[in-house]
Amino acid sequence: MPDNADATTAAREIRVVVGRLRRRLKEVAGLHQLTPAQVSVLSRIDKSGPASASELAAAERIRPQSMATILAGLEEQGIIRRDPDPRDGRRQVVSIAEAGLKTIEGDRQIREEWLAQALRERYTAAELRTLREGLALLDRLTQP
């Protein structure tokens, strides 16, 4: 068992490095015209599927009025669409429009290409294997 200080130091270092990597990936991403809140909502819909505005507000832990503003901005750009809820015609379900899917896919491709190029330029094959082993260990943190 590692001691408490080792675990605390590792936790801090992981948090800092992951934060830096996220910021760097955002810099190279094509979603720079969207606000962070819009990107978060768009990512949630992409991962979880269509949802009502109230469900999205609850999931994002924001007020329904704030979600309405975020969704209006995304809809204005043609990134999302609203359709009647098949279970309750009084409600609307928000989903990603075709333009939104293209935006997300293009963004992912840009980030992945940048990251792959950076890995090829900065690491040896042995270092890449070590990195992948470390990622497998970190992935265990995400498991229940």
Backbone as CSV, one residue per row, in Angstrom:
resi,resn,N_x,N_y,N_z,CA_x,CA_y,CA_z,C_x,C_y,C_z
1,MET,0.838,-1.186,0.000,0.000,0.000,0.000,0.883,1.249,0.000
2,PRO,0.647,2.175,-0.925,1.420,3.420,-0.892,1.010,4.242,0.333
3,ASP,1.944,5.071,0.783,1.590,5.874,1.946,0.721,7.063,1.522
4,ASN,0.160,7.723,2.504,-0.776,8.821,2.291,-0.155,9.959,1.477
5,ALA,1.085,10.303,1.785,1.755,11.399,1.087,1.940,11.067,-0.392
6,ASP,2.292,9.820,-0.722,2.457,9.421,-2.123,1.141,9.547,-2.887
7,ALA,0.069,9.082,-2.269,-1.243,9.153,-2.919,-1.681,10.606,-3.096
8,THR,-1.433,11.436,-2.101,-1.809,12.849,-2.184,-1.010,13.559,-3.272
9,THR,0.276,13.289,-3.344,1.119,13.886,-4.378,0.681,13.430,-5.753
10,ALA,0.423,12.136,-5.917,-0.027,11.604,-7.206,-1.363,12.231,-7.602
11,ALA,-2.279,12.374,-6.651,-3.587,12.982,-6.939,-3.415,14.399,-7.451
12,ARG,-2.579,15.173,-6.809,-2.339,16.557,-7.221,-1.731,16.600,-8.621
13,GLU,-0.724,15.765,-8.859,-0.056,15.763,-10.160,-1.001,15.336,-11.281
14,ILE,-1.826,14.344,-11.025,-2.794,13.892,-12.031,-3.782,15.009,-12.339
15,ARG,-4.306,15.649,-11.303,-5.266,16.735,-11.488,-4.664,17.868,-12.317
16,VAL,-3.445,18.246,-12.016,-2.788,19.347,-12.728,-2.544,18.968,-14.190
17,VAL,-2.003,17.787,-14.427,-1.691,17.369,-15.803,-2.967,17.209,-16.628
18,VAL,-3.986,16.598,-16.052,-5.241,16.425,-16.785,-5.851,17.789,-17.098
19,GLY,-5.798,18.712,-16.155,-6.310,20.060,-16.394,-5.567,20.755,-17.520
20,ARG,-4.249,20.652,-17.512,-3.451,21.265,-18.583,-3.774,20.649,-19.942
21,LEU,-3.894,19.328,-19.967,-4.199,18.649,-21.227,-5.580,19.061,-21.739
22,ARG,-6.559,19.146,-20.857,-7.905,19.587,-21.265,-7.866,20.986,-21.858
23,ARG,-7.154,21.894,-21.195,-7.055,23.270,-21.703,-6.368,23.292,-23.070
24,ARG,-5.327,22.512,-23.215,-4.601,22.473,-24.494,-5.491,21.914,-25.604
25,LEU,-6.239,20.864,-25.292,-7.139,20.294,-26.289,-8.241,21.281,-26.672
26,LYS,-8.704,22.062,-25.712,-9.710,23.077,-26.021,-9.137,24.149,-26.942
27,GLU,-7.857,24.470,-26.763,-7.219,25.473,-27.616,-7.198,25.039,-29.082
28,VAL,-6.991,23.756,-29.325,-6.898,23.284,-30.705,-8.254,22.893,-31.275
29,ALA,-9.285,22.868,-30.431,-10.609,22.424,-30.861,-11.286,23.461,-31.745
30,GLY,-12.195,23.007,-32.552,-12.950,23.886,-33.428,-14.187,24.475,-32.787
31,LEU,-14.483,24.139,-31.542,-15.694,24.632,-30.892,-15.480,25.965,-30.186
32,HIS,-14.448,26.700,-30.567,-14.129,27.939,-29.873,-15.224,28.991,-29.980
33,GLN,-16.139,28.879,-30.955,-17.208,29.856,-31.070,-18.321,29.576,-30.058
34,LEU,-18.291,28.440,-29.399,-19.286,28.101,-28.388,-18.755,28.423,-26.997
35,THR,-19.675,28.759,-26.096,-19.279,29.005,-24.717,-18.998,27.668,-24.037
36,PRO,-18.265,27.683,-22.929,-18.050,26.429,-22.198,-19.362,25.758,-21.786
37,ALA,-20.354,26.539,-21.401,-21.649,25.961,-21.008,-22.323,25.294,-22.206
38,GLN,-22.231,25.916,-23.384,-22.812,25.315,-24.583,-22.104,24.016,-24.939
39,VAL,-20.798,24.019,-24.845,-20.029,22.802,-25.137,-20.421,21.695,-24.166
40,SER,-20.577,22.039,-22.901,-20.945,21.044,-21.888,-22.310,20.429,-22.198
41,VAL,-23.288,21.261,-22.530,-24.630,20.765,-22.847,-24.598,19.927,-24.114
42,LEU,-23.891,20.390,-25.121,-23.789,19.645,-26.371,-23.135,18.279,-26.137
43,SER,-22.093,18.247,-25.329,-21.426,16.983,-25.000,-22.364,16.052,-24.251
44,ARG,-23.152,16.607,-23.337,-24.096,15.781,-22.570,-25.131,15.153,-23.497
45,ILE,-25.694,15.948,-24.402,-26.692,15.410,-25.334,-26.050,14.341,-26.217
46,ASP,-24.828,14.594,-26.652,-24.127,13.629,-27.505,-23.917,12.309,-26.778
47,LYS,-23.547,12.372,-25.513,-23.263,11.153,-24.748,-24.516,10.461,-24.242
48,SER,-25.504,11.241,-23.780,-26.672,10.666,-23.109,-27.901,10.563,-24.001
49,GLY,-27.876,11.250,-25.125,-29.026,11.214,-26.012,-29.978,12.367,-25.778
50,PRO,-31.028,12.433,-26.588,-31.993,13.527,-26.479,-32.588,13.623,-25.072
51,ALA,-32.900,14.865,-24.683,-33.449,15.107,-23.348,-34.264,16.387,-23.371
52,SER,-35.111,16.548,-22.383,-35.866,17.797,-22.260,-34.957,18.872,-21.670
53,ALA,-35.376,20.110,-21.819,-34.601,21.220,-21.261,-34.503,21.096,-19.743
54,SER,-35.574,20.675,-19.100,-35.532,20.538,-17.636,-34.607,19.405,-17.208
55,GLU,-34.585,18.318,-17.971,-33.655,17.228,-17.665,-32.209,17.683,-17.834
56,LEU,-31.953,18.452,-18.889,-30.600,18.963,-19.109,-30.198,19.930,-18.002
57,ALA,-31.129,20.801,-17.591,-30.828,21.748,-16.513,-30.484,21.004,-15.228
58,ALA,-31.246,19.975,-14.921,-30.972,19.195,-13.704,-29.624,18.486,-13.811
59,ALA,-29.341,17.913,-14.967,-28.077,17.186,-15.147,-26.875,18.126,-15.069
60,GLU,-27.029,19.342,-15.589,-25.946,20.319,-15.576,-25.910,21.127,-14.274
61,ARG,-26.919,20.911,-13.441,-27.048,21.612,-12.154,-27.097,23.132,-12.327
62,ILE,-27.969,23.542,-13.256,-28.183,24.970,-13.465,-29.689,25.241,-13.480
63,ARG,-30.054,26.516,-13.373,-31.466,26.905,-13.382,-32.056,26.675,-14.770
64,PRO,-33.339,26.349,-14.831,-34.000,26.178,-16.137,-33.883,27.411,-17.027
65,GLN,-33.901,28.611,-16.430,-33.774,29.836,-17.218,-32.400,29.911,-17.883
66,SER,-31.365,29.482,-17.171,-30.016,29.474,-17.745,-29.929,28.463,-18.879
67,MET,-30.565,27.306,-18.690,-30.564,26.293,-19.746,-31.296,26.813,-20.972
68,ALA,-32.381,27.537,-20.770,-33.128,28.087,-21.901,-32.240,29.015,-22.728
69,THR,-31.423,29.815,-22.062,-30.505,30.723,-22.756,-29.457,29.949,-23.547
70,ILE,-28.897,28.917,-22.919,-27.884,28.086,-23.580,-28.476,27.415,-24.816
71,LEU,-29.661,26.825,-24.656,-30.290,26.119,-25.769,-30.677,27.081,-26.892
72,ALA,-31.114,28.283,-26.533,-31.467,29.267,-27.563,-30.239,29.603,-28.417
73,GLY,-29.084,29.749,-27.773,-27.857,30.030,-28.518,-27.461,28.892,-29.432
74,LEU,-27.593,27.672,-28.942,-27.262,26.506,-29.770,-28.247,26.354,-30.929
75,GLU,-29.516,26.610,-30.648,-30.530,26.491,-31.696,-30.338,27.564,-32.767
76,GLU,-29.979,28.759,-32.341,-29.734,29.858,-33.272,-28.612,29.514,-34.255
77,GLN,-27.634,28.749,-33.794,-26.511,28.343,-34.648,-26.820,27.073,-35.448
78,GLY,-28.005,26.503,-35.240,-28.396,25.301,-35.963,-27.733,24.033,-35.447
79,ILE,-27.253,24.072,-34.207,-26.508,22.943,-33.651,-27.426,21.928,-32.972
80,ILE,-28.548,22.404,-32.436,-29.525,21.501,-31.835,-30.859,21.684,-32.521
81,ARG,-31.749,20.747,-32.239,-33.128,20.902,-32.700,-34.052,20.456,-31.571
82,ARG,-35.255,20.949,-31.624,-36.271,20.581,-30.630,-37.422,19.912,-31.358
83,ASP,-37.838,18.770,-30.829,-38.947,18.015,-31.403,-39.940,17.699,-30.296
84,PRO,-41.205,17.496,-30.658,-42.180,17.116,-29.636,-41.785,15.796,-28.973
85,ASP,-41.987,15.727,-27.678,-41.714,14.497,-26.932,-42.767,13.469,-27.323
86,PRO,-42.363,12.305,-27.830,-43.353,11.307,-28.259,-44.212,10.787,-27.097
87,ARG,-43.716,10.915,-25.872,-44.482,10.449,-24.704,-45.385,11.523,-24.127
88,ASP,-45.043,12.794,-24.371,-45.811,13.907,-23.818,-45.708,15.083,-24.786
89,GLY,-46.712,15.273,-25.605,-46.692,16.295,-26.642,-46.558,17.712,-26.121
90,ARG,-46.749,17.921,-24.820,-46.598,19.270,-24.252,-45.132,19.643,-24.073
91,ARG,-44.284,18.631,-24.043,-42.847,18.872,-23.832,-42.104,18.771,-25.153
92,GLN,-40.884,19.315,-25.138,-39.995,19.186,-26.295,-38.745,18.422,-25.877
93,VAL,-38.205,17.681,-26.829,-36.971,16.939,-26.611,-35.887,17.617,-27.445
94,VAL,-34.759,17.856,-26.810,-33.624,18.511,-27.468,-32.668,17.431,-27.954
95,SER,-32.272,17.534,-29.209,-31.289,16.599,-29.762,-30.303,17.386,-30.628
96,ILE,-29.263,16.720,-31.039,-28.238,17.368,-31.854,-28.661,17.327,-33.314
97,ALA,-28.609,18.492,-33.961,-28.933,18.594,-35.384,-27.751,18.092,-36.206
98,GLU,-27.974,17.900,-37.475,-26.914,17.419,-38.370,-25.686,18.326,-38.324
99,ALA,-25.910,19.640,-38.308,-24.784,20.586,-38.225,-24.022,20.402,-36.907
100,GLY,-24.738,20.107,-35.849,-24.097,19.871,-34.555,-23.250,18.618,-34.562
101,LEU,-23.764,17.573,-35.194,-22.993,16.326,-35.302,-21.703,16.554,-36.087
102,LYS,-21.800,17.325,-37.170,-20.608,17.631,-37.958,-19.612,18.450,-37.141
103,THR,-20.120,19.384,-36.360,-19.263,20.210,-35.505,-18.533,19.345,-34.482
104,ILE,-19.266,18.460,-33.831,-18.676,17.585,-32.812,-17.635,16.669,-33.428
105,GLU,-17.979,16.028,-34.541,-17.047,15.100,-35.178,-15.792,15.812,-35.667
106,GLY,-15.968,16.973,-36.260,-14.809,17.737,-36.716,-13.915,18.142,-35.559
107,ASP,-14.535,18.554,-34.472,-13.786,18.933,-33.280,-12.998,17.742,-32.727
108,ARG,-13.644,16.605,-32.631,-12.961,15.402,-32.116,-11.787,15.010,-33.011
109,GLN,-12.007,15.084,-34.300,-10.944,14.709,-35.235,-9.750,15.653,-35.104
110,ILE,-10.006,16.938,-34.994,-8.920,17.916,-34.846,-8.126,17.637,-33.576
111,ARG,-8.844,17.407,-32.459,-8.156,17.153,-31.189,-7.361,15.859,-31.234
112,GLU,-7.958,14.821,-31.809,-7.270,13.533,-31.872,-6.036,13.597,-32.769
113,GLU,-6.152,14.284,-33.896,-4.996,14.421,-34.790,-3.875,15.210,-34.116
114,TRP,-4.239,16.298,-33.426,-3.217,17.083,-32.728,-2.525,16.226,-31.671
115,LEU,-3.317,15.498,-30.889,-2.756,14.684,-29.813,-1.881,13.566,-30.372
116,ALA,-2.329,12.896,-31.420,-1.532,11.824,-32.020,-0.199,12.366,-32.548
117,GLN,-0.247,13.518,-33.198,0.984,14.120,-33.712,1.932,14.497,-32.573
118,ALA,1.391,15.090,-31.523,2.210,15.475,-30.372,2.839,14.242,-29.715
119,LEU,2.082,13.163,-29.608,2.616,11.925,-29.023,3.735,11.357,-29.890
120,ARG,3.532,11.358,-31.226,4.574,10.845,-32.132,5.855,11.666,-32.033
121,GLU,5.701,12.980,-31.896,6.868,13.865,-31.880,7.621,13.855,-30.546
122,ARG,6.936,13.592,-29.459,7.544,13.799,-28.144,7.870,12.530,-27.366
123,TYR,7.395,11.381,-27.830,7.607,10.154,-27.071,8.193,9.047,-27.937
124,THR,8.984,8.205,-27.304,9.493,7.005,-27.972,8.397,5.937,-27.907
125,ALA,8.606,4.861,-28.647,7.648,3.751,-28.624,7.529,3.176,-27.213
126,ALA,8.644,3.057,-26.520,8.621,2.523,-25.150,7.856,3.465,-24.219
127,GLU,8.063,4.771,-24.385,7.339,5.736,-23.545,5.837,5.699,-23.821
128,LEU,5.471,5.504,-25.089,4.049,5.393,-25.421,3.423,4.166,-24.777
129,ARG,4.175,3.052,-24.749,3.662,1.845,-24.077,3.465,2.125,-22.591
130,THR,4.430,2.796,-21.964,4.330,3.135,-20.551,3.137,4.054,-20.308
131,LEU,2.962,5.021,-21.185,1.837,5.946,-21.065,0.510,5.195,-21.145
132,ARG,0.395,4.279,-22.086,-0.842,3.502,-22.228,-1.085,2.611,-21.011
133,GLU,-0.015,2.076,-20.433,-0.163,1.282,-19.209,-0.667,2.164,-18.062
134,GLY,-0.114,3.367,-17.976,-0.562,4.299,-16.950,-2.022,4.704,-17.133
135,LEU,-2.427,4.868,-18.384,-3.824,5.216,-18.653,-4.766,4.085,-18.241
136,ALA,-4.340,2.858,-18.450,-5.154,1.719,-18.019,-5.329,1.743,-16.497
137,LEU,-4.270,2.113,-15.785,-4.370,2.226,-14.327,-5.318,3.357,-13.933
138,LEU,-5.195,4.497,-14.601,-6.092,5.628,-14.298,-7.537,5.277,-14.628
139,ASP,-7.737,4.523,-15.678,-9.098,4.147,-16.061,-9.797,3.379,-14.944
140,ARG,-9.031,2.658,-14.137,-9.636,1.922,-13.007,-10.314,2.872,-12.028
141,LEU,-9.846,4.120,-11.972,-10.495,5.106,-11.087,-11.904,5.433,-11.543
142,THR,-12.166,5.253,-12.825,-13.480,5.601,-13.358,-14.490,4.463,-13.219
143,GLN,-14.026,3.324,-12.799,-14.916,2.164,-12.667,-15.580,2.161,-11.291
144,PRO,-16.827,1.729,-11.239,-17.540,1.691,-9.935,-16.920,0.714,-8.950
